[in-house]
Amino acid sequence: MARRASQYQHSPPLAANLGLARPPAIYLTAIVTGLGLHFAWPIPFVPSLAMPFGALIAALAVMLFIWSIRTFHSAGTPVPGNRPTTAIVRVGPYRFSRNPIYLAFSLFQTGIALGVNDAWILVTLLPAISVMSFVVIPREERYLEARFGEQYARYKASVRRWL
Protein backbone atom coordinates (compact mmCIF):
# COMPACT_ATOMS: atom_id res chain seq x y z
CA MET A 1 0.00 0.00 0.00
CA ALA A 2 2.83 2.43 0.84
CA ARG A 3 4.43 1.71 -2.53
CA ARG A 4 1.20 2.53 -4.39
CA ALA A 5 0.81 5.82 -2.49
CA SER A 6 4.36 6.88 -3.40
CA GLN A 7 3.65 6.12 -7.06
CA TYR A 8 0.81 8.62 -7.10
CA GLN A 9 2.91 11.26 -5.39
CA HIS A 10 5.40 11.18 -8.28
CA SER A 11 2.98 11.08 -11.20
CA PRO A 12 2.63 14.36 -13.08
CA PRO A 13 -0.50 16.44 -12.48
CA LEU A 14 -3.21 16.38 -15.13
CA ALA A 15 -2.53 19.96 -16.21
CA ALA A 16 -0.07 22.79 -15.61
CA ASN A 17 -2.36 25.07 -13.64
CA LEU A 18 -5.17 23.47 -11.69
CA GLY A 19 -4.89 26.00 -8.86
CA LEU A 20 -6.80 29.13 -8.03
CA ALA A 21 -4.00 31.41 -9.25
CA ARG A 22 -5.24 31.80 -12.83
CA PRO A 23 -3.10 34.23 -14.86
CA PRO A 24 -5.91 36.23 -16.51
CA ALA A 25 -7.57 36.72 -13.10
CA ILE A 26 -4.27 37.77 -11.52
CA TYR A 27 -3.66 40.47 -14.12
CA LEU A 28 -7.29 41.59 -14.25
CA THR A 29 -7.29 41.97 -10.47
CA ALA A 30 -4.10 44.03 -10.66
CA ILE A 31 -5.50 46.28 -13.40
CA VAL A 32 -8.86 46.82 -11.67
CA THR A 33 -7.13 47.53 -8.34
CA GLY A 34 -4.73 49.96 -10.03
CA LEU A 35 -7.56 51.75 -11.81
CA GLY A 36 -9.53 51.96 -8.56
CA LEU A 37 -6.55 53.54 -6.82
CA HIS A 38 -6.06 55.81 -9.84
CA PHE A 39 -9.58 57.19 -9.50
CA ALA A 40 -9.29 57.54 -5.71
CA TRP A 41 -5.73 58.96 -5.45
CA PRO A 42 -4.15 59.59 -8.86
CA ILE A 43 -0.36 59.64 -9.08
CA PRO A 44 0.73 60.98 -12.50
CA PHE A 45 4.26 59.89 -13.39
CA VAL A 46 4.96 60.72 -17.06
CA PRO A 47 4.71 63.91 -19.12
CA SER A 48 1.50 64.10 -21.13
CA LEU A 49 3.51 63.74 -24.36
CA ALA A 50 4.51 60.21 -23.28
CA MET A 51 0.92 59.05 -22.73
CA PRO A 52 0.30 58.03 -26.39
CA PHE A 53 3.12 55.50 -26.02
CA GLY A 54 0.84 53.69 -23.57
CA ALA A 55 -1.62 52.96 -26.36
CA LEU A 56 1.23 51.76 -28.58
CA ILE A 57 2.56 49.44 -25.87
CA ALA A 58 -0.94 48.10 -25.17
CA ALA A 59 -1.50 47.49 -28.90
CA LEU A 60 1.84 45.66 -29.19
CA ALA A 61 0.86 43.57 -26.16
CA VAL A 62 -2.43 42.60 -27.83
CA MET A 63 -0.55 41.62 -31.00
CA LEU A 64 1.91 39.50 -28.97
CA PHE A 65 -1.02 37.85 -27.17
CA ILE A 66 -2.78 37.00 -30.46
CA TRP A 67 0.45 35.71 -32.01
CA SER A 68 1.09 33.52 -28.94
CA ILE A 69 -2.44 32.07 -28.96
CA ARG A 70 -2.33 31.36 -32.69
CA THR A 71 1.05 29.67 -32.32
CA PHE A 72 -0.36 27.37 -29.61
CA HIS A 73 -3.38 26.57 -31.78
CA SER A 74 -1.14 25.82 -34.77
CA ALA A 75 0.85 23.40 -32.62
CA GLY A 76 -2.35 21.70 -31.53
CA THR A 77 -1.86 22.35 -27.83
CA PRO A 78 -4.48 24.03 -25.64
CA VAL A 79 -3.93 27.52 -24.29
CA PRO A 80 -5.69 27.23 -20.90
CA GLY A 81 -3.32 25.98 -18.23
CA ASN A 82 -6.02 23.80 -16.72
CA ARG A 83 -5.97 21.50 -19.77
CA PRO A 84 -3.19 19.00 -20.54
CA THR A 85 -0.32 20.35 -22.62
CA THR A 86 0.29 18.24 -25.72
CA ALA A 87 3.51 19.76 -27.09
CA ILE A 88 6.46 21.99 -26.28
CA VAL A 89 6.07 24.93 -28.65
CA ARG A 90 9.39 26.36 -29.83
CA VAL A 91 8.29 28.55 -32.73
CA GLY A 92 6.82 32.03 -33.06
CA PRO A 93 7.12 34.11 -29.89
CA TYR A 94 8.11 30.97 -27.96
CA ARG A 95 11.55 31.19 -29.59
CA PHE A 96 12.25 34.30 -27.47
CA SER A 97 10.16 33.79 -24.32
CA ARG A 98 8.81 30.71 -22.57
CA ASN A 99 5.89 32.85 -21.39
CA PRO A 100 4.93 35.33 -24.12
CA ILE A 101 1.28 35.37 -23.03
CA TYR A 102 2.27 36.48 -19.52
CA LEU A 103 4.70 38.96 -21.04
CA ALA A 104 1.81 40.32 -23.15
CA PHE A 105 -0.37 40.67 -20.03
CA SER A 106 2.43 42.59 -18.27
CA LEU A 107 3.06 44.85 -21.26
CA PHE A 108 -0.68 45.50 -21.59
CA GLN A 109 -0.87 46.65 -17.99
CA THR A 110 2.22 48.82 -18.51
CA GLY A 111 0.55 50.37 -21.55
CA ILE A 112 -2.57 51.14 -19.52
CA ALA A 113 -0.42 52.74 -16.81
CA LEU A 114 1.28 55.00 -19.35
CA GLY A 115 -1.95 55.70 -21.23
CA VAL A 116 -3.83 56.92 -18.16
CA ASN A 117 -0.63 58.33 -16.63
CA ASP A 118 -0.93 56.74 -13.24
CA ALA A 119 1.76 55.02 -11.19
CA TRP A 120 -0.76 52.94 -9.21
CA ILE A 121 -1.29 50.68 -12.20
CA LEU A 122 2.44 49.98 -12.34
CA VAL A 123 2.55 49.48 -8.57
CA THR A 124 -0.19 46.83 -8.78
CA LEU A 125 1.69 45.14 -11.63
CA LEU A 126 4.52 44.27 -9.23
CA PRO A 127 2.48 41.83 -7.09
CA ALA A 128 0.99 40.32 -10.25
CA ILE A 129 4.45 39.65 -11.68
CA SER A 130 5.58 38.32 -8.30
CA VAL A 131 2.71 35.81 -8.12
CA MET A 132 3.42 34.78 -11.70
CA SER A 133 7.17 34.44 -11.10
CA PHE A 134 7.08 32.69 -7.74
CA VAL A 135 3.82 30.69 -7.84
CA VAL A 136 2.28 30.18 -11.28
CA ILE A 137 5.29 29.77 -13.57
CA PRO A 138 7.26 27.45 -11.24
CA ARG A 139 4.18 25.23 -10.90
CA GLU A 140 3.79 25.14 -14.69
CA GLU A 141 7.51 24.40 -15.14
CA ARG A 142 7.33 21.46 -12.71
CA TYR A 143 4.39 20.10 -14.69
CA LEU A 144 6.20 20.48 -18.03
CA GLU A 145 9.37 18.90 -16.63
CA ALA A 146 7.37 15.92 -15.34
CA ARG A 147 5.42 15.58 -18.60
CA PHE A 148 8.15 16.18 -21.19
CA GLY A 149 11.39 15.49 -19.31
CA GLU A 150 14.58 16.19 -21.24
CA GLN A 151 12.71 17.84 -24.14
CA TYR A 152 11.43 20.59 -21.81
CA ALA A 153 14.76 20.81 -19.97
CA ARG A 154 16.53 21.60 -23.28
CA TYR A 155 13.91 24.21 -24.16
CA LYS A 156 14.12 25.76 -20.69
CA ALA A 157 17.90 25.97 -20.98
CA SER A 158 17.75 27.67 -24.37
CA VAL A 159 14.89 30.18 -23.97
CA ARG A 160 14.46 32.75 -21.21
CA ARG A 161 11.44 32.77 -18.91
CA TRP A 162 10.31 36.32 -19.77
CA LEU A 163 12.63 37.86 -22.37
Residue pairs with C-beta under 8 A, 6 or more apart in sequence:
11 146
12 143
12 146
12 147
13 143
13 146
14 84
15 81
15 82
15 83
15 84
15 85
15 143
16 81
16 82
16 85
16 139
16 140
16 143
16 144
17 23
17 81
17 82
17 136
17 139
17 140
17 143
18 82
19 135
19 136
19 139
21 131
21 135
21 136
22 81
22 82
23 81
23 101
23 102
23 105
23 132
23 136
24 105
26 128
26 131
26 132
26 136
27 105
27 106
27 108
27 109
27 128
29 128
30 109
30 121
30 124
30 125
30 127
30 128
31 109
31 112
31 121
31 124
33 124
34 109
34 112
34 113
34 118
34 120
34 121
34 122
34 123
34 124
34 125
35 112
35 116
35 120
35 121
37 118
37 120
37 123
37 124
38 116
38 118
38 120
38 121
41 120
42 118
42 120
43 118
43 119
43 120
44 117
44 118
44 119
45 117
45 118
45 119
45 122
46 114
46 117
48 117
50 114
50 117
51 114
51 115
51 116
51 117
52 115
53 114
54 110
54 111
54 112
54 113
54 114
54 115
54 116
54 117
55 111
55 115
56 111
57 107
57 108
57 110
57 111
57 114
58 107
58 108
58 111
58 112
58 115
59 111
60 107
60 111
61 104
61 105
61 106
61 107
61 108
61 110
61 111
62 104
62 108
64 93
64 100
64 103
64 104
64 107
65 100
65 101
65 104
65 105
65 108
67 92
67 93
67 100
68 92
68 93
68 94
68 100
68 101
68 104
69 79
69 101
70 92
71 89
71 91
71 92
71 93
71 94
72 78
72 79
72 89
73 79
74 92
75 86
75 87
75 89
75 91
76 86
76 87
77 85
77 86
77 87
77 89
78 84
78 85
78 86
79 101
81 136
81 140
84 147
85 143
85 144
85 147
85 148
88 144
88 148
88 151
88 152
88 155
90 155
90 159
92 100
93 100
94 100
94 159
95 159
96 159
96 160
96 163
97 103
97 159
97 160
97 161
97 162
97 163
98 155
98 156
98 159
98 160
98 161
99 132
99 137
99 161
99 162
102 132
102 136
102 137
102 162
103 162
103 163
105 128
106 125
106 128
106 129
109 121
109 122
109 124
109 125
109 128
110 122
110 125
112 121
113 119
113 120
113 121
113 122
113 125
133 161
137 161
141 152
141 156
144 152
144 156
145 152
145 153
145 156
